């Protein structure tokens, strides 16, 4: 699954906002998300987690005009890919306005 979300901020600002968002996810959804690990680089990184028992990992890249998130959904969640994308877009909109 690949998502591209546009932004109009500096890469460093996008990175800072994403780090705050990930920390909030850890706190607000600790009952649904476990083993959340993230690796940060200058312009993106990688992540892994268990979400409601499903292992998920992926990468993200921050470009000057968009964020690209790529992950492979577990087979059991493939049918829900449109819903997952919609949720991610809504969450990114909350972060970036």
Residue frames relative to the residue before (quaternion, step in Angstrom):
aa qw qx qy qz dx dy dz
X 1.0000 0.0000 0.0000 0.0000 0.00 0.00 0.00
X 0.0679 -0.7948 0.6030 0.0040 3.54 -0.90 0.96
X 0.0664 -0.7806 0.6215 0.0015 3.53 -0.96 0.97
X 0.0790 -0.7583 0.6449 0.0522 3.54 -1.06 0.82
X 0.0410 -0.8048 0.5917 -0.0219 3.55 -0.70 1.12
X 0.3698 -0.7572 0.4925 0.2175 3.62 -0.65 1.06
X 0.0190 0.7665 -0.6419 -0.0128 3.55 -1.24 0.51
X 0.2302 -0.7636 0.5849 0.1475 3.55 -1.30 0.26
X 0.4846 0.6473 -0.4271 0.4046 3.54 1.03 0.89
X 0.6212 -0.5047 0.4288 0.4190 3.54 -1.30 0.17
X 0.6109 -0.5743 0.3958 0.3747 3.57 -1.08 0.70
X 0.6511 0.5207 -0.3227 0.4481 3.60 0.93 -0.82
X 0.6441 0.5071 -0.3194 0.4753 3.61 1.03 -0.74
X 0.6237 0.5262 -0.3333 0.4722 3.59 1.01 -0.81
X 0.6440 0.5261 -0.3121 0.4594 3.57 0.94 -0.92
X 0.6641 0.5038 -0.3054 0.4604 3.60 0.88 -0.91
X 0.6611 0.5020 -0.3056 0.4665 3.59 0.94 -0.86
X 0.6536 0.5055 -0.3153 0.4667 3.59 1.00 -0.77
X 0.6327 0.5285 -0.3356 0.4558 3.60 0.99 -0.76
X 0.6434 0.5006 -0.3162 0.4852 3.59 0.99 -0.81
X 0.6459 0.5300 -0.3108 0.4531 3.58 0.98 -0.87
X 0.6558 0.5036 -0.3149 0.4660 3.60 0.90 -0.89
X 0.6375 0.5201 -0.3288 0.4637 3.59 0.97 -0.80
X 0.6438 0.5145 -0.3147 0.4709 3.58 1.02 -0.82
X 0.6160 0.5430 -0.3421 0.4568 3.59 1.04 -0.78
X 0.6421 0.5345 -0.3190 0.4475 3.57 0.93 -0.92
X 0.7134 0.4554 -0.2519 0.4693 3.56 0.96 -0.89
X 0.7492 0.4403 -0.2280 0.4391 3.58 0.79 -1.04
X 0.7976 0.2636 -0.1221 0.5287 3.60 1.07 -0.65
X 0.1986 0.8202 -0.5153 0.1494 3.58 1.09 0.65
X 0.6338 0.5248 -0.3358 0.4584 3.60 1.19 -0.41
X 0.7458 0.3747 -0.2070 0.5104 3.62 1.21 -0.38
X 0.7545 0.2963 -0.1590 0.5636 3.58 1.18 -0.61
X 0.0389 0.7884 -0.6125 0.0420 3.54 -0.85 1.00
X 0.8205 0.2435 -0.1877 0.4819 3.52 -1.32 0.29
X 0.2641 0.7716 -0.5335 0.2241 3.58 0.99 0.81
X 0.0421 0.7848 -0.6114 0.0919 3.51 -0.63 1.21
X 0.0276 -0.7925 0.6092 0.0113 3.52 -1.03 0.78
X 0.1750 -0.7391 0.6430 0.0978 3.52 -1.19 0.71
X 0.1717 -0.8121 0.5544 0.0610 3.57 -0.71 1.08
X 0.1203 -0.7400 0.6562 0.0851 3.54 -1.17 0.73
X 0.7373 -0.4012 0.2842 0.4634 3.60 -1.23 -0.15
X 0.8241 0.1426 -0.0459 0.5463 3.59 1.08 -0.66
X 0.8154 0.0502 -0.0615 0.5734 3.58 1.01 0.74
X 0.0863 -0.8072 0.5777 0.0850 3.51 -1.03 -0.80
X 0.4174 -0.6635 0.5491 0.2898 3.49 -1.30 -0.46
X 0.1237 -0.7869 0.6014 0.0615 3.54 -1.28 0.38
X 0.0076 -0.7526 0.6568 0.0469 3.51 -1.36 0.34
X 0.1029 0.7829 -0.6054 0.1004 3.55 -1.15 0.66
X 0.3060 -0.6535 0.6359 0.2739 3.47 -1.41 0.08
X 0.0643 -0.7920 0.6072 -0.0052 3.53 -0.71 1.13
X 0.8201 -0.1388 0.0166 0.5549 3.52 -0.49 1.31
X 0.7551 -0.4084 0.1836 0.4789 3.55 1.02 0.92
X 0.6387 0.5121 -0.3279 0.4716 3.61 1.24 -0.22
X 0.3645 -0.7196 0.5474 0.2227 3.58 -0.86 0.97
X 0.0006 0.7877 -0.6128 0.0624 3.53 -0.93 1.01
X 0.1074 0.7766 -0.6188 0.0492 3.55 -0.98 0.80
X 0.0804 0.8084 -0.5761 0.0898 3.51 -1.18 0.51
X 0.3931 -0.6805 0.5609 0.2604 3.49 -1.37 -0.20
X 0.0881 -0.7698 0.6255 0.0922 3.54 -1.26 0.33
X 0.1345 -0.7756 0.6159 0.0332 3.51 -1.12 0.79
X 0.2017 -0.7695 0.5962 0.1086 3.55 -0.94 0.91
X 0.1136 -0.7804 0.6142 0.0273 3.52 -0.65 1.19
X 0.7114 -0.4713 0.2999 0.4265 3.59 -1.22 0.18
X 0.8073 0.2545 -0.1243 0.5176 3.61 1.16 -0.49
X 0.8095 0.1273 -0.0724 0.5685 3.60 1.24 -0.09
X 0.3454 -0.6693 0.6135 0.2373 3.49 -1.42 0.28
X 0.1355 -0.7707 0.6182 0.0737 3.56 -0.95 0.88
X 0.0563 -0.7778 0.6260 -0.0038 3.55 -0.82 1.06
X 0.0063 -0.7928 0.6091 -0.0208 3.55 -0.86 0.99
X 0.1295 0.7716 -0.6110 0.1209 3.53 -0.92 0.99
X 0.3279 -0.7057 0.5853 0.2278 3.52 -1.22 0.42
X 0.3133 -0.7624 0.5383 0.1756 3.54 -0.57 1.17
X 0.5343 -0.5954 0.4810 0.3587 3.58 -1.09 0.64
X 0.6705 -0.5319 0.3444 0.3860 3.57 -1.12 0.70
X 0.6561 0.5347 -0.3115 0.4318 3.59 0.97 -0.84
X 0.7313 0.4169 -0.2282 0.4891 3.59 1.18 -0.48
X 0.3960 0.7507 -0.4606 0.2597 3.61 1.24 -0.14
X 0.6581 0.5220 -0.3167 0.4406 3.59 0.94 -0.82
X 0.7046 0.4541 -0.2507 0.4841 3.56 1.21 -0.49
X 0.3041 0.7975 -0.4829 0.1960 3.60 1.26 0.15
X 0.6604 0.4897 -0.3414 0.4554 3.67 0.81 -0.78
X 0.6473 0.5113 -0.3154 0.4692 3.59 1.01 -0.77
X 0.6415 0.5181 -0.3197 0.4668 3.57 0.97 -0.87
X 0.6468 0.5131 -0.3183 0.4659 3.60 0.93 -0.86
X 0.6478 0.5243 -0.3121 0.4561 3.56 0.95 -0.89
X 0.6508 0.5077 -0.3100 0.4718 3.58 0.95 -0.88
X 0.6658 0.5048 -0.3074 0.4554 3.59 0.90 -0.89
X 0.6341 0.5180 -0.3319 0.4684 3.58 0.99 -0.79
X 0.6585 0.5043 -0.3118 0.4636 3.60 0.93 -0.85
X 0.6568 0.5021 -0.3108 0.4690 3.58 0.97 -0.82
X 0.6578 0.4939 -0.3150 0.4734 3.60 0.94 -0.83
X 0.6137 0.5394 -0.3511 0.4575 3.59 1.05 -0.67
X 0.6200 0.5321 -0.3376 0.4674 3.60 1.05 -0.75
X 0.6812 0.4994 -0.2844 0.4536 3.58 0.96 -0.89
X 0.8219 0.2843 -0.1061 0.4821 3.56 0.82 -1.03
X 0.4540 -0.7428 0.4025 0.2832 3.56 1.31 -0.04
